[in-house]
Amino acid sequence: MNTHAPNMRPVIRQLDEATANRIAAGEVVERPASAVKELVENALDAGATRIDIAIEDGGKRLIRVCDDGCGMAPDDLPLALARHATSKIDGTDLLAIRSFGFRGEALPSLGAVGRLTITSRMRGGDGAVIAVAGGKVAPVRPAAANCGTVVELRDLFFATPARLKFLRGDRAETMAVAECVRRLAMAEPYVGFTLTADGKEIFRADAEQGELFDALQIRLSRVMGRDFIDNAISLDAERDGLALTGFAALPTYSRGAAVAQHLYVNGRPVRDRLLTGALRAGYMDVLAAGRHPAAVLYLSCDPQLVDVNVHPAKAEVRFRDPQGARGLLVSALRHGMAGAGHRASSTVGDATLAAFRAEPVAPRAYQMDYRPSATAIRASLDLQAPAPGFSEAPSARVEEAAVPVDAPLGAARAQVHENYIIAQTADGLVIVDGHAAHERLVYERLKAQAAATGIARQALLIPEIVDLSPSDAGRILAIAGDLAELGLVIEPFGGGAIAVRETPAMLARLDARALVRDILDDLADQGASDRLRGRIDAVLSSMACHGSVRSGRRMTAEEMNALLREMERTPKSGQCNHGRPTWVKLRLSDIERLFGRQD
């Protein structure tokens, strides 16, 4: 029995326009921030250079958006409140969308659930106002108005009071509105934005000048903070009609949550699983567990290559070549971080200065007590064996040597607590975690060797048969060539089954069946999988940890300076394999300020 409609014949009815608009509002307007997003995007589509937003009670009582865009004629106002009426497309090609809005749903949806008033004037024309409350539209009336448009939404969801129960407190809704405005402002540096909440200005970004990239950099420094720009890598890459620009923070400038990740496609802020997965993959093996990268990335392409008509909120997109988009983002991030060399974020030094005023902490615990010989350390740093008579006795202090202090990481002067190298630079000093730094150097060398010679494989005496659905089998067999390069050889075995013939030799206790299913989960979620690569890198990282300088062994001056020079030449040496910084820099001016030697 059909429990939804027992013992009755269903009757098809045409919903009235007010009900249809309220249903549409449920898709488009989830909360006040959703309404602000739609109204600000309309202002941007109108060519506004200044947008002022005011809200009260988190946007529940009032949302007002004023812009200096092209405005509307009096005759256009009733049409603007009609569903699926828009000036942004003509309907002939839904893939040629170059504006934010195009569905013609936002204004009638807002008018269906709140009290909406639109006042507008075109340059050289007359001002007019129209009002709608709960879906009931009033006649157009003349009004005094500046060029542009003012949209005022009062009593959001008064017509659907049940929706109010799902809203959060005023503070939380205000923060959501502020985040929405910030995200839009980060992609529009030539537009000025202000946001006022309950009469208090909480966000302001004046219009920037100059070339686009420079203007974006200044806008991001105002919105994200100067620290982000100072600790970010600029990206500029292009492939197969896709272009990527933006800024990605150094791994040591990470966050505890994914709150500083902002992705844009053709200027539209999006939250896309493909792109966020690519962002994670780009930072693979350089972030500490539980940390998240910070990045502002702009992906641009011909509108024909991306479909933004996936969801009414337009926060999701679908690329014609999803793997091309993912590959561009991942490769640009990895290339950018490799080019950053030994850089570590400046905020690490600031935290170090703050730590001088902190309470004592427990001694640092290290993962292992294995200590390689001095011969092994010199071999890993490409050092020659010591000349006859050269003493290898421990030394905690290094006399001034011929190494110049103007090298990026300076010249070694001492080793303290049998681990930390103190180096003098031209304008301060550097403290290096010897174990963490050497661990990254060995790790990068092992990865380079694996890439050059390939991942060694071991054939299974009895192939592992994994039963899958035909669609899953086809999905994983499509990347069989990529998996083989990483040491996992699979073949079709009839029906939906596949046979695992060979596995990476370094993964001795590999559960092939579980790995295959994990890879399939990644493919379904993100369209790609770095799971096998991650497991191999984890083994190489463990090998590097075993073969690196351990805490408790004093290094000679030759070894310390060789370590510093190797760090300067090695990509990603600013952080260890676990994402922690390998060195911090203290400026002389900061040190002098600690001792009261500067005003």
C-alpha positions in Angstrom: 0.0 0.0 0.0 1.2 3.5 -0.8 1.5 5.1 2.6 1.9 8.6 1.1 -1.7 8.6 -0.3 -3.7 5.6 0.9 -7.0 4.7 -0.6 -7.3 7.8 -2.8 -6.7 8.8 -6.4 -4.1 11.6 -6.7 -5.3 14.7 -8.4 -3.0 16.9 -10.5 -3.3 20.6 -9.7 -1.7 23.7 -11.1 0.0 25.5 -8.2 -0.8 29.2 -7.9 2.0 31.7 -8.6 2.5 32.7 -4.9 2.9 29.0 -3.9 5.4 28.4 -6.7 7.4 31.4 -5.7 7.5 30.3 -2.1 8.8 26.8 -3.2 11.4 28.5 -5.3 12.4 30.7 -2.4 13.2 27.5 -0.4 15.8 26.7 -3.0 17.2 30.2 -3.5 16.9 31.8 -0.1 18.0 29.6 2.7 18.9 32.4 5.2 19.5 36.2 5.2 23.0 35.6 3.8 21.4 33.9 0.7 19.2 37.0 0.1 22.2 39.3 0.4 24.2 37.2 -2.1 21.4 37.3 -4.7 20.9 41.1 -4.3 24.7 42.0 -4.4 25.2 39.8 -7.4 22.3 41.6 -9.1 24.1 44.9 -8.3 27.4 43.6 -9.8 25.5 42.4 -12.9 24.2 46.0 -13.2 27.7 47.4 -13.4 27.8 48.9 -9.9 31.1 50.4 -8.7 29.8 51.0 -5.2 27.5 48.7 -3.2 26.3 49.5 0.3 24.6 46.8 2.4 22.7 47.4 5.7 21.1 44.7 7.8 19.2 44.6 11.1 18.7 41.7 13.5 21.1 39.5 11.4 19.0 40.4 8.3 15.8 39.0 9.6 14.2 42.4 10.1 15.9 44.4 7.3 18.2 43.9 4.3 19.0 46.9 2.2 21.3 46.9 -0.8 22.1 50.2 -2.6 24.1 50.3 -5.8 25.1 52.9 -8.4 24.5 50.5 -11.3 22.6 51.1 -14.5 19.2 51.1 -12.8 15.8 50.1 -14.2 13.1 52.0 -16.0 9.6 52.2 -14.4 8.2 49.8 -17.0 10.8 47.2 -16.1 9.9 47.0 -12.4 6.9 44.7 -12.7 8.7 42.4 -15.0 11.7 42.2 -12.6 9.2 40.6 -10.1 8.0 38.0 -12.6 9.4 34.5 -12.4 12.0 33.6 -15.0 12.2 37.2 -16.3 15.8 38.4 -16.8 17.9 40.7 -18.8 21.0 38.6 -18.6 20.3 35.8 -21.1 17.9 35.3 -24.0 17.5 31.6 -23.5 19.2 30.5 -26.7 22.4 29.1 -25.0 22.4 28.2 -21.4 26.2 27.5 -21.5 27.1 31.0 -22.6 26.5 32.6 -19.2 28.7 35.6 -18.4 26.7 37.0 -15.5 26.0 36.0 -11.9 22.3 35.8 -12.3 20.3 34.3 -15.1 17.4 32.3 -13.7 15.1 35.2 -12.9 14.0 33.7 -9.6 15.7 35.8 -6.8 13.4 38.9 -6.7 10.1 37.1 -7.0 11.2 34.5 -4.5 12.2 37.3 -2.0 8.9 39.0 -2.6 7.0 35.8 -1.9 8.5 35.4 1.6 9.1 38.9 2.8 8.2 42.6 2.2 10.2 43.7 -0.8 10.6 47.3 -2.1 12.6 48.2 -5.2 13.4 51.8 -6.0 15.4 52.5 -9.2 16.3 55.1 -11.7 18.2 54.9 -15.0 20.6 57.7 -16.0 18.5 60.4 -17.7 15.2 58.7 -16.6 12.6 59.0 -13.9 12.7 57.2 -10.6 10.1 54.7 -9.6 9.3 52.3 -6.8 7.4 49.0 -6.6 6.5 46.9 -3.6 5.5 43.3 -3.0 4.6 41.6 0.2 3.9 37.9 0.5 3.6 37.6 -3.2 1.1 40.5 -3.6 2.5 43.1 -6.0 1.5 46.8 -5.6 1.4 49.3 -8.6 4.5 51.2 -9.7 4.7 54.7 -8.2 7.0 57.6 -9.0 9.8 58.1 -6.6 12.8 60.4 -6.0 15.9 58.3 -6.5 19.6 58.5 -7.4 20.9 56.7 -10.4 21.1 53.0 -9.6 18.9 50.7 -7.5 17.9 50.3 -3.8 16.4 47.0 -2.8 14.9 46.8 0.7 13.7 43.5 2.1 11.9 43.6 5.5 10.6 40.9 7.7 12.2 38.0 5.9 10.1 34.8 6.0 7.0 36.6 7.5 4.9 34.8 4.9 6.5 31.4 5.8 7.0 31.8 9.6 8.0 28.1 10.0 11.3 29.0 8.2 12.2 31.4 11.0 12.6 28.5 13.4 15.5 27.2 11.3 17.5 30.4 11.5 20.3 30.9 14.0 20.8 33.8 16.4 21.3 37.4 15.2 25.1 37.2 15.7 25.5 34.0 13.7 23.3 35.3 10.8 25.3 38.6 10.8 28.6 36.7 10.6 27.2 34.6 7.7 26.2 37.8 5.8 29.6 39.3 6.5 31.3 36.2 5.1 29.1 36.3 2.0 30.0 40.0 1.3 33.7 39.3 1.9 33.7 36.4 -0.6 32.1 38.6 -3.2 34.4 41.5 -2.5 37.5 39.3 -3.0 36.7 38.8 -6.6 35.7 42.4 -7.4 38.6 44.7 -6.5 37.3 47.6 -8.6 34.0 47.7 -6.7 33.7 49.4 -3.3 31.7 47.5 -0.6 30.4 48.5 2.9 28.3 46.4 5.3 26.5 47.9 8.2 24.9 45.8 10.9 22.4 47.5 13.3 23.9 50.9 12.5 27.5 49.8 12.9 29.9 49.5 10.0 31.5 46.0 10.2 33.1 45.7 6.8 34.5 48.2 4.3 36.6 47.7 1.2 37.1 50.8 -1.1 37.5 50.3 -4.8 41.1 49.6 -5.8 43.1 51.0 -8.7 45.8 49.7 -11.1 46.3 46.4 -12.9 44.0 43.5 -12.0 46.5 41.3 -10.3 47.9 44.2 -8.2 44.4 45.3 -7.4 43.4 41.8 -6.3 46.5 41.5 -4.1 45.7 44.8 -2.3 42.0 43.8 -1.9 43.0 40.4 -0.4 45.4 42.0 2.0 42.5 44.2 3.2 40.0 41.3 3.4 42.2 38.3 4.4 44.8 40.3 6.3 48.4 41.3 5.4 49.8 38.2 6.9 48.0 36.1 4.3 49.6 37.9 1.4 53.0 38.0 3.1 52.9 34.3 3.5 51.3 33.3 0.2 52.7 32.1 -3.1 51.3 33.8 -6.3 50.0 31.4 -8.9 49.6 31.9 -12.6 49.1 28.8 -14.8 47.2 27.9 -18.0 46.3 24.7 -19.7 43.8 23.6 -22.4 41.7 26.8 -22.2 41.7 27.0 -18.4 43.6 29.7 -16.6 44.4 29.7 -12.8 45.6 32.7 -10.9 45.5 33.6 -7.2 47.4 33.1 -4.0 48.1 30.0 -1.9 49.5 30.2 1.6 52.7 28.4 2.6 52.0 25.1 4.4 53.2 26.5 7.7 50.5 29.2 7.4 47.7 26.7 7.8 44.4 26.8 9.7 42.5 24.5 12.0 39.5 24.4 9.7 38.8 25.1 6.0 37.6 28.6 6.7 40.3 30.4 4.6 39.7 28.6 1.3 38.0 30.7 -1.4 37.5 29.3 -4.9 36.1 31.2 -7.9 35.1 30.1 -11.3 34.8 33.0 -13.8 34.5 35.4 -10.9 31.7 33.4 -9.2 32.4 32.1 -5.7 31.8 28.4 -5.6 32.0 25.5 -3.1 32.9 22.6 -5.4 34.0 19.2 -4.2 36.2 18.7 -7.3 38.2 21.9 -6.6 38.4 21.5 -2.8 39.7 17.9 -3.3 42.3 19.3 -5.8 43.3 21.9 -3.2 43.9 19.1 -0.6 45.8 17.1 -3.1 48.0 20.0 -3.9 49.1 20.3 -0.3 49.5 16.5 0.2 52.5 15.6 2.4 53.2 19.2 3.5 50.4 19.8 6.0 50.2 18.5 9.6 47.3 16.3 10.4 44.1 18.2 11.1 45.4 21.4 9.4 43.9 23.0 6.3 45.5 25.2 3.7 44.6 28.8 3.1 44.1 29.9 -0.5 42.2 32.3 -2.8 42.2 30.9 -6.3 40.5 32.2 -9.5 39.8 29.7 -12.3 38.7 31.3 -15.6 37.6 29.7 -18.9 35.2 30.1 -21.7 31.7 29.8 -20.3 31.1 26.9 -22.8 33.6 24.8 -20.8 31.7 25.0 -17.5 28.1 24.6 -16.5 26.9 26.9 -13.7 23.3 25.9 -14.1 23.6 22.9 -11.7 21.7 24.3 -8.7 19.5 27.3 -8.0 22.0 28.7 -5.6 24.7 28.5 -8.3 27.3 27.5 -5.8 28.2 24.3 -7.7 29.7 24.0 -11.2 30.4 21.2 -13.6 33.4 21.3 -15.9 33.3 19.8 -19.3 36.8 18.4 -18.5 36.8 17.9 -14.7 40.2 16.1 -14.6 41.8 18.9 -16.7 40.6 21.5 -14.1 41.7 19.3 -11.2 45.1 18.6 -12.8 45.8 22.3 -13.5 45.0 23.3 -9.9 47.1 20.4 -8.3 50.1 21.0 -10.6 50.1 24.7 -10.1 50.0 24.4 -6.3 52.8 21.8 -6.2 54.9 23.8 -8.7 54.4 27.0 -6.7 55.4 25.3 -3.4 58.4 23.7 -5.0 59.4 27.2 -6.2 59.0 28.6 -2.7 62.1 26.5 -1.7 62.9 26.8 1.9 60.4 29.5 2.8 58.4 29.2 6.0 55.7 31.6 7.1 56.6 34.8 8.9 54.0 34.1 11.5 56.1 31.3 12.8 58.7 33.9 13.9 56.0 36.0 15.5 54.8 33.0 17.5 58.4 32.3 18.5 58.7 35.8 19.9 55.5 35.4 21.8 56.7 32.1 23.2 59.5 34.0 25.0 56.9 35.4 27.3 55.0 32.1 27.7 55.1 29.7 30.7 57.7 26.9 30.5 56.5 23.8 28.7 57.4 20.1 28.9 60.6 18.9 27.1 60.0 18.0 23.4 59.3 14.4 22.8 60.7 12.8 19.7 59.3 10.0 17.7 62.4 7.7 17.8 65.7 7.3 19.5 67.5 5.9 16.4 70.7 7.9 15.7 72.5 7.4 12.3 76.3 7.6 12.3 78.2 10.7 11.3 79.3 8.9 8.1 75.6 8.4 7.2 74.8 12.0 7.9 77.6 13.3 5.7 76.6 10.9 2.9 73.1 12.2 3.0 74.3 15.8 2.7 76.9 15.0 0.0 79.8 15.8 2.4 83.3 14.4 1.9 84.8 12.2 4.6 86.8 14.2 7.2 90.5 14.6 6.5 92.9 12.7 8.7 93.2 14.3 12.1 89.8 16.1 11.8 88.1 15.8 15.1 84.5 14.6 15.3 84.2 15.5 18.9 80.8 17.1 19.9 80.8 20.9 19.7 78.1 23.2 21.0 79.7 26.3 19.7 81.0 27.2 16.2 83.7 29.7 15.7 83.1 32.2 12.8 83.8 30.5 9.5 84.1 31.5 5.9 80.3 30.9 5.4 78.7 34.3 4.6 75.9 35.5 6.9 74.1 37.0 3.9 73.1 33.5 2.7 69.3 33.0 3.1 69.6 30.8 6.2 72.9 32.4 7.4 75.9 30.8 8.9 75.8 28.3 11.7 77.1 29.7 15.0 76.0 27.1 17.6 73.9 24.0 18.3 71.8 23.9 21.4 70.1 21.0 23.2 71.8 18.7 20.7 69.2 19.5 18.0 68.6 23.2 17.3 71.0 25.0 15.0 71.5 28.8 15.7 72.5 30.6 12.5 73.4 34.3 12.1 71.9 36.1 9.1 72.5 39.6 7.8 69.5 41.1 9.7 68.9 38.6 12.6 69.2 35.0 13.4 67.6 31.7 12.3 66.8 28.7 14.6 66.6 25.4 12.7 65.1 22.1 14.0 68.0 19.9 12.7 66.0 16.6 12.8 62.9 18.0 11.1 65.0 19.8 8.4 67.1 16.7 7.6 64.0 14.5 7.6 62.5 16.7 4.8 65.7 16.7 2.8 66.0 12.9 2.9 62.3 12.5 2.1 62.5 14.7 -1.0 65.6 12.8 -2.1 63.7 9.5 -1.7 60.7 10.8 -3.7 63.0 12.0 -6.5 64.7 8.6 -6.6 61.3 6.8 -6.7 60.1 9.1 -9.5 63.3 8.5 -11.5 63.4 4.7 -11.2 59.8 3.9 -10.6 58.0 2.2 -7.7 59.3 -1.3 -7.2 56.5 -3.9 -7.5 56.0 -7.4 -6.2 53.8 -10.0 -8.0 51.2 -11.8 -5.9 51.5 -15.6 -6.0 47.7 -15.7 -6.0 46.0 -12.6 -7.5 43.5 -10.8 -5.3 40.1 -10.9 -6.9 37.8 -8.0 -6.0 34.2 -8.2 -6.9 32.7 -4.9 -7.9 29.7 -3.6 -9.8 30.3 -3.2 -13.6 30.3 0.6 -13.2 32.8 0.6 -10.4 35.0 -1.9 -12.3 35.0 0.3 -15.4 35.7 3.4 -13.3 38.9 2.0 -11.6 40.1 0.2 -14.8 40.0 3.6 -16.5 42.9 4.7 -14.3 44.8 1.3 -14.4 47.7 3.0 -16.2 48.1 5.6 -13.4 47.9 2.9 -10.7 50.5 0.8 -12.5 53.0 3.7 -12.3 52.5 3.6 -8.6 53.1 -0.1 -8.4 49.4 -1.4 -8.3 48.7 -3.6 -11.3 45.0 -4.5 -11.9 43.2 -6.3 -14.8 39.6 -7.1 -15.6 38.5 -10.6 -14.4 35.1 -10.9 -16.0 31.8 -9.4 -15.1 32.4 -6.7 -12.5 35.4 -8.3 -11.0 39.0 -7.1 -11.2 42.3 -9.0 -10.4 45.1 -7.3 -8.4 48.3 -8.8 -9.9 51.0 -6.7 -8.4 51.3 -4.3 -5.5 54.0 -1.8 -4.4 56.9 -3.7 -2.8 57.3 -1.1 0.0 53.7 -1.7 1.1 54.3 -5.2 2.5 51.0 -5.7 4.3 48.7 -4.0 1.8 45.0 -4.9 2.0 44.4 -4.6 -1.8 40.7 -5.1 -1.5 40.3 -2.3 1.0 42.6 0.0 -1.0 40.6 -0.6 -4.2 37.3 0.3 -2.5 38.9 3.4 -0.9 40.1 4.5 -4.3 36.6 4.0 -5.7 35.2 6.1 -2.9 37.6 8.9 -3.8 36.7 8.6 -7.5 33.0 8.9 -6.7 33.5 11.9 -4.4 36.2 13.9 -6.2 36.7 12.3 -9.6 40.3 11.3 -8.7 42.2 9.6 -6.0 45.6 10.3 -4.4 45.1 7.5 -1.8 47.8 5.1 -3.1 50.3 8.0 -3.7 49.6 9.1 -0.1 50.4 5.6 1.3 53.6 5.4 -0.7 54.6 8.8 0.5 53.9 7.8 4.1 56.3 4.9 3.7 59.0 7.1 2.2 58.4 9.7 5.0 58.9 6.9 7.6 62.1 5.9 5.9 63.3 9.5 5.9 62.5 9.8 9.6 64.7 6.7 10.3 67.5 8.1 8.2 67.7 11.6 9.4 69.7 13.4 12.1 68.3 12.5 15.5 68.0 14.7 18.6 70.8 14.1 21.0 73.7 14.0 18.5 75.9 17.1 18.2 76.8 18.1 14.7 80.0 19.6 13.5 80.3 23.1 11.9 80.7 21.4 8.5 77.5 19.3 9.0 75.4 22.2 10.2 76.4 24.6 7.4 75.9 21.8 4.8 72.4 21.2 6.2 71.6 24.9 5.8 72.9 25.1 2.2 71.0 21.9 1.3 67.8 23.4 2.8 68.2 26.4 0.6 68.3 24.2 -2.5 65.5 21.8 -1.6 61.8 22.4 -2.4 59.4 22.4 0.6 62.3 22.4 3.1 60.5 25.1 5.1 58.3 22.4 6.7 59.0 18.8 7.8 57.1 15.8 6.5 54.4 16.3 9.1 53.8 20.0 8.1 55.6 21.6 11.0 58.1 24.4 10.4 61.7 23.4 10.1 63.1 26.9 10.9 62.1 30.2 12.3 63.6 33.6 11.8 63.9 36.4 14.3 64.7 39.9 13.1 67.4 41.8 14.9 64.9 44.6 15.5 62.5 42.2 17.2 65.2 40.8 19.4 66.3 44.3 20.4 62.7 45.2 21.2 62.6 42.2 23.6 65.4 43.7 25.5 64.1 47.2 25.5 66.8 48.4 23.1 64.2 50.0 20.7 61.4 52.4 21.4 
